[in-house]
Amino acid sequence: MLDFWCFGLHWHDTSEMRAVRQHASCVIIKGAGGSLHRMMHLMAAASAVVQAGALGVLVEHVGIAHTPQKWLDFASEGVDGILRAFVVTVDGAGSGAYSCGMHNFGMKEVSAPAEIPNCANVVGIITRHLLVKGASIARGQTIAIGGKADRYQFWDVRSAVAPDGAVFDHQIGTWKLLRAEAIH
């Protein structure tokens, strides 16, 4: 089950933060994720709550929050907006980058090592190609990033970021990019 909390979180505007601290109720929308079609329905439901006066939307299983206007903007942008509403790319500084939220669509997350220049951008591009463009990845598939010598392969790994049962746990797995010459 996927949960949405329709209230605000982490805004810079003082009046919005004051409203969040003083909110008296929270609407939780629960629904089954696992496909783009299902996520479109959840996006529409959360949009209706925002239009009814919610202070924002928190996508609990991803840990990102959006202001009402941002949520409505995403809802009007089709699949690109749905991707940005439900998926975040985390730049782990020296440890690389990874996506969080692709599991909401029944898809594997994506991770890239820090050695890849602009690894967070690479993860964002790959997740967009998977969800928006309908691209597919095969285990061992090789891609070139940067120069001709920078070849990486996709490996299907079990996600181990969160313990079983934790809010961010999912059982779908991750496409992990590894330097091709390191694999052989």
C-alpha positions in Angstrom: 0.0 0.0 0.0 1.1 3.5 -0.8 0.3 6.3 1.6 0.0 10.1 0.9 -0.3 12.6 3.7 -2.0 15.7 2.5 -0.5 18.5 4.6 2.6 20.6 4.3 6.3 19.9 5.2 9.6 21.8 4.8 8.5 25.0 3.1 10.7 28.0 3.3 7.8 30.5 3.4 7.1 31.4 7.1 3.3 31.7 6.6 3.1 28.2 5.0 5.2 26.7 7.8 3.0 28.4 10.4 0.0 26.9 8.8 1.6 23.4 8.7 2.4 23.6 12.4 -1.1 24.6 13.2 -3.0 22.2 11.0 -5.7 20.3 12.8 -6.2 17.3 10.5 -4.4 15.0 8.2 -5.9 13.1 5.2 -4.2 9.9 4.4 -4.8 8.5 1.0 -3.9 4.8 0.7 -3.9 2.9 -2.5 -2.1 0.1 -4.3 0.8 1.3 -6.4 2.7 -1.0 -8.8 1.8 0.6 -12.1 1.7 3.9 -13.9 -2.1 3.6 -14.3 -2.6 3.1 -10.5 -0.3 6.0 -9.7 -2.3 8.2 -12.1 -5.4 7.5 -10.0 -3.6 8.3 -6.7 -2.2 11.5 -8.2 -5.8 12.5 -9.1 -7.1 11.7 -5.7 -4.3 13.7 -3.9 -5.0 16.6 -6.4 -8.6 16.7 -5.4 -7.6 16.9 -1.7 -5.2 19.7 -2.5 -7.9 21.6 -4.5 -10.2 21.2 -1.4 -7.6 23.1 0.7 -4.8 20.8 1.8 -1.6 22.5 2.7 0.5 20.1 0.6 1.2 16.4 -0.1 3.8 14.2 1.5 4.6 11.0 -0.4 5.5 9.0 2.6 7.3 6.0 1.0 9.7 8.4 -0.8 10.0 11.1 1.9 9.3 14.1 -0.4 6.7 16.8 0.1 5.2 19.2 -2.4 3.3 22.5 -2.0 -0.3 22.5 -3.3 0.7 24.6 -6.4 3.7 22.3 -7.2 1.5 19.2 -6.8 -1.1 20.7 -9.2 1.7 21.6 -11.7 2.9 18.0 -11.6 -0.6 16.7 -12.1 -0.9 18.9 -15.3 2.4 17.7 -16.8 1.3 14.1 -17.6 3.8 11.2 -17.0 6.8 13.6 -16.6 4.9 15.3 -13.7 3.9 12.0 -12.1 7.6 10.9 -12.2 8.7 14.2 -10.5 5.9 13.9 -7.9 6.7 10.4 -6.8 10.4 9.8 -7.6 13.4 11.5 -6.1 17.1 11.2 -7.0 19.3 11.2 -4.0 22.9 12.3 -4.4 24.9 10.4 -1.8 27.8 12.8 -2.0 30.9 10.5 -2.3 28.9 7.3 -2.4 27.0 7.8 -5.7 23.4 8.5 -6.5 20.2 6.5 -6.4 16.5 6.8 -7.1 13.7 6.4 -4.6 10.1 6.0 -5.7 10.3 3.9 -8.9 9.0 1.0 -6.7 5.7 2.9 -6.6 5.3 2.1 -10.3 6.3 -1.5 -9.8 9.8 -0.8 -11.3 13.3 -1.3 -10.0 15.2 1.7 -8.5 18.4 2.9 -10.2 21.8 3.5 -8.7 25.1 4.8 -10.1 28.5 5.0 -8.4 30.1 8.3 -7.6 32.9 7.8 -10.2 30.3 8.6 -12.9 30.4 12.3 -13.6 27.1 13.9 -12.7 25.9 10.5 -11.4 22.6 12.1 -10.0 21.8 13.4 -13.5 22.5 10.0 -15.0 20.1 8.3 -12.5 17.4 10.9 -13.3 17.8 10.4 -17.0 17.6 6.6 -16.7 14.5 6.7 -14.5 12.8 9.1 -17.0 13.6 6.8 -19.9 12.2 3.8 -17.9 9.0 5.4 -16.9 8.2 8.1 -19.4 9.8 6.6 -22.5 9.0 3.0 -21.7 12.6 1.9 -22.1 13.6 -1.5 -20.8 16.9 -2.7 -19.2 18.3 -6.2 -19.4 20.8 -7.6 -16.8 24.3 -7.1 -18.1 23.3 -4.5 -20.7 26.2 -2.1 -21.4 26.0 1.6 -21.8 28.6 4.2 -22.5 28.7 7.3 -20.2 31.1 10.1 -21.1 34.0 8.9 -23.2 34.2 5.6 -25.1 36.3 4.1 -22.4 33.6 4.7 -19.7 31.4 1.7 -20.2 29.0 0.5 -17.5 26.7 -2.5 -17.1 23.3 -2.8 -15.4 23.1 -5.4 -12.7 19.9 -6.4 -10.9 20.5 -6.3 -7.2 18.3 -6.7 -4.2 17.8 -3.4 -2.5 19.3 -3.3 1.0 18.8 0.3 1.9 16.1 -0.3 4.5 15.4 -3.2 6.9 12.3 -5.3 6.1 9.1 -3.5 7.2 10.7 0.0 7.2 8.8 2.8 5.5 11.3 2.9 2.6 11.6 -0.9 2.2 10.5 -2.4 -1.1 11.0 -5.8 -2.6 11.5 -4.9 -6.2 15.2 -4.4 -6.4 17.6 -2.0 -8.1 19.4 -1.6 -11.4 22.9 -0.9 -10.3 25.4 0.5 -12.7 28.9 -1.0 -12.4 32.0 -0.3 -14.4 32.1 -3.0 -17.2 35.8 -3.8 -16.9 35.4 -4.3 -13.1 32.9 -7.1 -13.7 35.0 -9.3 -15.9 
